[in-house]
Amino acid sequence: MRIIPSEISSSTRSQAERSVFAALKAIPDDQSVALHTVHLPRHHKKRVGEIDFVVIMPDILLFIEVKGGQVHQRDGGWYYGPPGRETGPKESPFAQANGGMHEFEREIGALVGNLRDHGVPSGYLVITTDVDVPRTTEFEPQQYLGTIAYDGGRGLAQGIERATRFWLARNKWARTPVSASLRKKMLDAVRPDFDRVPNLQSRLTHLEVAFERLTNEQLDRLDELESNPRLIWTGGAGTGKTFLAAEAARRKSATGSVLFTCASTTLATHMGRILTDDTVTVLPFDRLDEVRHRTFDQLIVDEAQDLMTFETLDILEDLVSGGLSEGRWIFMSDQNNQVLAPNAYDPEAWEYLRPLGSVYGPMKRNCRNTVQIVEQVRFYTGADLGVASAGQGEPVRFADVHDAQEEAIVLDTYVNELVQEGVSARDITLLSASGDWEASSARLSQRAAKIERFADVVGTDRTKHRLTWSSVSDFKGHENHVVCLIDLEPEHLDGRLDALYVAWTRARAQFWVACRPGTRRMLKGLGLAMLRQEGDLK
């Protein structure tokens, strides 16, 4: 059965709801749709109403109320939860389900027409996943599914069938099956019009769950490559290289001293907060003179393509026991940046280093970016970011503006929209193509006084929920849920595909671009050039 949202939110703590969510999803039914956690803005008895699951089926509109843990009745009140921490007295789950059903019917009736007039039958089913409630006069057996009948989810389909037959006999006005067009009309009405749960923040949460799962899968590669003393891992932005580098540093620190370095000062600052073991030293490359008289048992170099010259390799050679030819080291490299920024990359240095280690890659599982972002990057730059394994996200959004003043107005409107959708300001980064704060449109924003400079707050105990502003170069190696690319003029795209690539790949879920005059035309030209290069356009 299709279920919306397709993945349960990590904020859902109820194991009972998680169990029912999975059981509904496993039912082989391609016509029905289940909606999880439907909120009603108005309820006759409560400030806000909530229905655990609404199932829109051809034969019935079924409302499911789920209770997990201990459930018991005392002195006319119902109590839920473990002894000593139970909540109550409350109304019975049957009264909750019945109340939610009628409130839903009233709300949706105002949008699609009276359900009874449409011949749409409805009913409810109460599920207690962990206990069996004794029969009372408050409910009929067909309205209830206890732990034995539920059977860990295996009995849910049968319970729904039984409840459907029960309620159809009591909905004398029913005209089934309900047409597919009316079912779609009901579905369309529920989500956008009065259910405020699946907002953008909710969708970000679902993506976060997927990103966490995919990133953890990368750990398997550490086990596979543990026996190799010298490793080169290659992969595009978002394939988990920095995550693996950090985990490798943790593991190696158990057996000796580790030096972790990279070109970016902000990335090194961030990693210094993560790698706190006394045996791990984290420094940006331009500060390696601080340890020039030391040698380390293990060297780890992140974003190695930015340090791929003979001069830098000579410096690294002296910092690892055994040197580059005999020592223990890991280099993380992005093959896309090697191509897109050739002036900062010496292919002969790469050819020298490559045979000294075991090359693994390119890594193909992108665990940072959504399908939409991966496709846009490939379209404009030709870069391969791997497969966007976390799935679909929000479309990349473009806004045409004439100048910095208009850009600030449009930016404020967009950020306000995000905040209204439940997105925290700290989950939004303003990425400046010019990198000049004094001339940035962000300074003209209504929020200018509350925007934090990323370079100032990275590596600190940041507690304020504020927007961050950064240059593209300072944000390399970092990410955020939503990234807004601002201050983008056509000249920033001329010969700077590397900057475009870095900017585009910082967004985990949504990317927004403000385009000054001529920028859209330049982007279109880049896309057409890529198509010609790949032979898809003559």
Stockholm file with secondary structure:
# STOCKHOLM 1.0

chainA/1-538         MRIIPSEISSSTRSQAERSVFAALKAIPDDQSVALHTVHLPRHHKKRVGEIDFVVIMPDILLFIEVKGGQVHQRDGGWYYGPPGRETGPKESPFAQANGGMHEFEREIGALVGNLRDHGVPSGYLVITTDVDVPRTTEFEPQQYLGTIAYDGGRGLAQGIERATRFWLARNKWARTPVSASLRKKMLDAVRPDFDRVPNLQSRLTHLEVAFERLTNEQLDRLDELESNPRLIWTGGAGTGKTFLAAEAARRKSATGSVLFTCASTTLATHMGRILTDDTVTVLPFDRLDEVRHRTFDQLIVDEAQDLMTFETLDILEDLVSGGLSEGRWIFMSDQNNQVLAPNAYDPEAWEYLRPLGSVYGPMKRNCRNTVQIVEQVRFYTGADLGVASAGQGEPVRFADVHDAQEEAIVLDTYVNELVQEGVSARDITLLSASGDWEASSARLSQRAAKIERFADVVGTDRTKHRLTWSSVSDFKGHENHVVCLIDLEPEHLDGRLDALYVAWTRARAQFWVACRPGTRRMLKGLGLAMLRQEGDLK
#=GR chainA/1-538 SS CEEESSSCCTTCCCHHHHHHHHHHHHSCCSSCEEEEEEEESCCSSSSSEEEEEEEECSSCEEEEEEECSCEEEETTEEEESSTTSCEEEECCHHHHHHHHHHHHHHHHHHHHCCHHHHTCCEEEEEEESSCCCCCCTTCCGGGEECHHHHGGGTTHHHHHHHHHHHHHTTCTTCCSSCCHHHHHHHHHHIIIIICCSSSHHHHHHHHHHHHHHHHHHTHHHHHHTTTCSEEEEEECTTSSHHHHHHHHHHHHTTTSCEEEEESCHHHHHHHHHHCCCTTEEEEEGGGGGGGTTCCBSEEEESSGGGGCSHHHHHHHHTTBTTHHHHSCEEEEECHHHHHHCGGGCCHHHHHHHGGGSEEEEEECEESSSCHHHHHHHHHHHCCCCCEETTCCCCCCEEEECSSHHHHHHHHHHHHHHHHHTTCCGGGEEEEESSCCTTTCGGGGSTTGGGCEEHHHHTTSCCCSCCCEEEETTTTTTCCEEEEEEEEECGGGTTTCHHHHHHHHTTEEEEEEEEECTTHHHHHHHHHHHHHHHTTSCC
#=GC SS_cons         CEEESSSCCTTCCCHHHHHHHHHHHHSCCSSCEEEEEEEESCCSSSSSEEEEEEEECSSCEEEEEEECSCEEEETTEEEESSTTSCEEEECCHHHHHHHHHHHHHHHHHHHHCCHHHHTCCEEEEEEESSCCCCCCTTCCGGGEECHHHHGGGTTHHHHHHHHHHHHHTTCTTCCSSCCHHHHHHHHHHIIIIICCSSSHHHHHHHHHHHHHHHHHHTHHHHHHTTTCSEEEEEECTTSSHHHHHHHHHHHHTTTSCEEEEESCHHHHHHHHHHCCCTTEEEEEGGGGGGGTTCCBSEEEESSGGGGCSHHHHHHHHTTBTTHHHHSCEEEEECHHHHHHCGGGCCHHHHHHHGGGSEEEEEECEESSSCHHHHHHHHHHHCCCCCEETTCCCCCCEEEECSSHHHHHHHHHHHHHHHHHTTCCGGGEEEEESSCCTTTCGGGGSTTGGGCEEHHHHTTSCCCSCCCEEEETTTTTTCCEEEEEEEEECGGGTTTCHHHHHHHHTTEEEEEEEEECTTHHHHHHHHHHHHHHHTTSCC
//
